[in-house]
Amino acid sequence: MPVVRARPRWPRDVIIPGIDDSDRQHWQTSWERQWGTSAVRIAPASWSTPDLDDWVDAVQEAYDEASRQDSRMVLVAHSLVCRAASTWTATSTSPATWARDGTAVNSWTR
Protein backbone atom coordinates (compact mmCIF):
# COMPACT_ATOMS: atom_id res chain seq x y z
CA MET A 1 0.00 0.00 0.00
CA PRO A 2 1.36 3.47 -0.85
CA VAL A 3 2.47 5.53 2.14
CA VAL A 4 0.87 8.94 2.58
CA ARG A 5 3.04 11.45 4.37
CA ALA A 6 1.77 14.47 6.25
CA ARG A 7 1.03 17.22 3.80
CA PRO A 8 0.39 20.93 3.87
CA ARG A 9 -3.13 22.28 3.44
CA TRP A 10 -4.47 20.52 0.38
CA PRO A 11 -7.67 20.69 -1.65
CA ARG A 12 -10.61 18.48 -0.75
CA ASP A 13 -10.31 14.86 -1.92
CA VAL A 14 -13.16 13.04 -3.67
CA ILE A 15 -12.55 9.30 -3.23
CA ILE A 16 -13.94 7.35 -6.21
CA PRO A 17 -13.53 3.57 -5.62
CA GLY A 18 -14.17 0.90 -8.23
CA ILE A 19 -16.80 -1.82 -8.40
CA ASP A 20 -18.16 -2.95 -5.00
CA ASP A 21 -16.44 -0.02 -3.21
CA SER A 22 -13.04 -0.41 -1.50
CA ASP A 23 -12.64 -2.63 1.55
CA ARG A 24 -10.94 -1.58 4.80
CA GLN A 25 -7.48 -2.65 3.60
CA HIS A 26 -7.64 -0.85 0.24
CA TRP A 27 -5.25 2.11 -0.21
CA GLN A 28 -8.14 4.49 -0.97
CA THR A 29 -9.84 3.62 2.32
CA SER A 30 -6.55 4.02 4.18
CA TRP A 31 -6.00 7.44 2.62
CA GLU A 32 -9.58 8.45 3.41
CA ARG A 33 -9.02 7.57 7.08
CA GLN A 34 -5.74 9.53 7.15
CA TRP A 35 -7.23 12.57 5.41
CA GLY A 36 -10.28 12.66 7.70
CA THR A 37 -12.83 15.33 6.92
CA SER A 38 -10.94 16.56 3.85
CA ALA A 39 -12.05 13.39 2.04
CA VAL A 40 -15.50 12.61 0.64
CA ARG A 41 -16.35 9.19 -0.83
CA ILE A 42 -18.87 8.74 -3.62
CA ALA A 43 -21.98 6.65 -2.90
CA PRO A 44 -23.57 5.33 -6.10
CA ALA A 45 -26.65 3.11 -5.82
CA SER A 46 -25.17 0.63 -8.30
CA TRP A 47 -21.93 -0.51 -6.58
CA SER A 48 -22.01 -4.07 -7.95
CA THR A 49 -23.60 -3.41 -11.33
CA PRO A 50 -22.20 -0.06 -12.39
CA ASP A 51 -24.51 2.31 -14.20
CA LEU A 52 -22.48 5.15 -15.73
CA ASP A 53 -25.13 7.82 -15.18
CA ASP A 54 -25.57 6.77 -11.54
CA TRP A 55 -21.80 6.89 -10.93
CA VAL A 56 -21.39 10.27 -12.67
CA ASP A 57 -24.24 11.61 -10.53
CA ALA A 58 -22.49 10.21 -7.43
CA VAL A 59 -19.26 11.99 -8.39
CA GLN A 60 -21.22 15.25 -8.77
CA GLU A 61 -22.91 14.77 -5.38
CA ALA A 62 -19.56 14.10 -3.68
CA TYR A 63 -18.04 17.10 -5.43
CA ASP A 64 -20.96 19.29 -4.33
CA GLU A 65 -20.52 18.15 -0.73
CA ALA A 66 -16.76 18.68 -0.75
CA SER A 67 -16.90 22.03 -2.54
CA ARG A 68 -18.97 23.54 0.24
CA GLN A 69 -15.72 23.66 2.22
CA ASP A 70 -13.15 24.24 -0.53
CA SER A 71 -13.50 24.97 -4.24
CA ARG A 72 -10.23 23.18 -4.98
CA MET A 73 -10.70 19.47 -5.57
CA VAL A 74 -8.65 16.33 -6.18
CA LEU A 75 -10.40 13.29 -7.67
CA VAL A 76 -8.84 10.01 -6.48
CA ALA A 77 -10.24 7.46 -8.93
CA HIS A 78 -9.48 3.75 -9.17
CA SER A 79 -10.33 0.96 -11.59
CA LEU A 80 -13.43 1.04 -13.81
CA VAL A 81 -14.75 4.16 -12.12
CA CYS A 82 -12.07 6.22 -13.89
CA ARG A 83 -14.59 6.20 -16.75
CA ALA A 84 -17.21 7.85 -14.52
CA ALA A 85 -14.65 10.37 -13.28
CA SER A 86 -13.55 11.25 -16.81
CA THR A 87 -17.18 11.51 -17.97
CA TRP A 88 -17.90 13.83 -15.05
CA THR A 89 -14.89 16.04 -15.84
CA ALA A 90 -15.92 16.20 -19.51
CA THR A 91 -19.49 17.28 -18.71
CA SER A 92 -19.09 19.25 -15.48
CA THR A 93 -18.39 22.96 -15.24
CA SER A 94 -16.56 22.32 -11.95
CA PRO A 95 -12.77 22.73 -11.80
CA ALA A 96 -10.95 19.49 -11.04
CA THR A 97 -7.48 18.10 -10.53
CA TRP A 98 -7.08 14.53 -11.72
CA ALA A 99 -5.26 11.98 -9.59
CA ARG A 100 -4.72 8.39 -10.66
CA ASP A 101 -3.47 5.82 -8.18
CA GLY A 102 -2.45 8.68 -5.92
CA THR A 103 -0.31 10.51 -8.47
CA ALA A 104 -1.45 13.84 -9.88
CA VAL A 105 -1.22 13.46 -13.66
CA ASN A 106 -3.05 16.51 -14.97
CA SER A 107 -4.85 19.57 -13.75
CA TRP A 108 -6.96 22.18 -15.41
CA THR A 109 -9.74 24.65 -14.85
CA ARG A 110 -12.84 24.47 -17.01
C-alpha positions as CSV (number, residue, x, y, z in Angstrom):
1,M,0.0,0.0,0.0
2,P,1.4,3.5,-0.8
3,V,2.5,5.5,2.1
4,V,0.9,8.9,2.6
5,R,3.0,11.4,4.4
6,A,1.8,14.5,6.3
7,R,1.0,17.2,3.8
8,P,0.4,20.9,3.9
9,R,-3.1,22.3,3.4
10,W,-4.5,20.5,0.4
11,P,-7.7,20.7,-1.6
12,R,-10.6,18.5,-0.8
13,D,-10.3,14.9,-1.9
14,V,-13.2,13.0,-3.7
15,I,-12.6,9.3,-3.2
16,I,-13.9,7.3,-6.2
17,P,-13.5,3.6,-5.6
18,G,-14.2,0.9,-8.2
19,I,-16.8,-1.8,-8.4
20,D,-18.2,-2.9,-5.0
21,D,-16.4,0.0,-3.2
22,S,-13.0,-0.4,-1.5
23,D,-12.6,-2.6,1.6
24,R,-10.9,-1.6,4.8
25,Q,-7.5,-2.6,3.6
26,H,-7.6,-0.8,0.2
27,W,-5.3,2.1,-0.2
28,Q,-8.1,4.5,-1.0
29,T,-9.8,3.6,2.3
30,S,-6.6,4.0,4.2
31,W,-6.0,7.4,2.6
32,E,-9.6,8.5,3.4
33,R,-9.0,7.6,7.1
34,Q,-5.7,9.5,7.1
35,W,-7.2,12.6,5.4
36,G,-10.3,12.7,7.7
37,T,-12.8,15.3,6.9
38,S,-10.9,16.6,3.9
39,A,-12.1,13.4,2.0
40,V,-15.5,12.6,0.6
41,R,-16.3,9.2,-0.8
42,I,-18.9,8.7,-3.6
43,A,-22.0,6.7,-2.9
44,P,-23.6,5.3,-6.1
45,A,-26.6,3.1,-5.8
46,S,-25.2,0.6,-8.3
47,W,-21.9,-0.5,-6.6
48,S,-22.0,-4.1,-7.9
49,T,-23.6,-3.4,-11.3
50,P,-22.2,-0.1,-12.4
51,D,-24.5,2.3,-14.2
52,L,-22.5,5.1,-15.7
53,D,-25.1,7.8,-15.2
54,D,-25.6,6.8,-11.5
55,W,-21.8,6.9,-10.9
56,V,-21.4,10.3,-12.7
57,D,-24.2,11.6,-10.5
58,A,-22.5,10.2,-7.4
59,V,-19.3,12.0,-8.4
60,Q,-21.2,15.2,-8.8
61,E,-22.9,14.8,-5.4
62,A,-19.6,14.1,-3.7
63,Y,-18.0,17.1,-5.4
64,D,-21.0,19.3,-4.3
65,E,-20.5,18.2,-0.7
66,A,-16.8,18.7,-0.7
67,S,-16.9,22.0,-2.5
68,R,-19.0,23.5,0.2
69,Q,-15.7,23.7,2.2
70,D,-13.2,24.2,-0.5
71,S,-13.5,25.0,-4.2
72,R,-10.2,23.2,-5.0
73,M,-10.7,19.5,-5.6
74,V,-8.7,16.3,-6.2
75,L,-10.4,13.3,-7.7
76,V,-8.8,10.0,-6.5
77,A,-10.2,7.5,-8.9
78,H,-9.5,3.7,-9.2
79,S,-10.3,1.0,-11.6
80,L,-13.4,1.0,-13.8
81,V,-14.7,4.2,-12.1
82,C,-12.1,6.2,-13.9
83,R,-14.6,6.2,-16.7
84,A,-17.2,7.8,-14.5
85,A,-14.6,10.4,-13.3
86,S,-13.6,11.3,-16.8
87,T,-17.2,11.5,-18.0
88,W,-17.9,13.8,-15.0
89,T,-14.9,16.0,-15.8
90,A,-15.9,16.2,-19.5
91,T,-19.5,17.3,-18.7
92,S,-19.1,19.2,-15.5
93,T,-18.4,23.0,-15.2
94,S,-16.6,22.3,-12.0
95,P,-12.8,22.7,-11.8
96,A,-11.0,19.5,-11.0
97,T,-7.5,18.1,-10.5
98,W,-7.1,14.5,-11.7
99,A,-5.3,12.0,-9.6
100,R,-4.7,8.4,-10.7
101,D,-3.5,5.8,-8.2
102,G,-2.4,8.7,-5.9
103,T,-0.3,10.5,-8.5
104,A,-1.5,13.8,-9.9
105,V,-1.2,13.5,-13.7
106,N,-3.1,16.5,-15.0
107,S,-4.8,19.6,-13.8
108,W,-7.0,22.2,-15.4
109,T,-9.7,24.6,-14.8
110,R,-12.8,24.5,-17.0
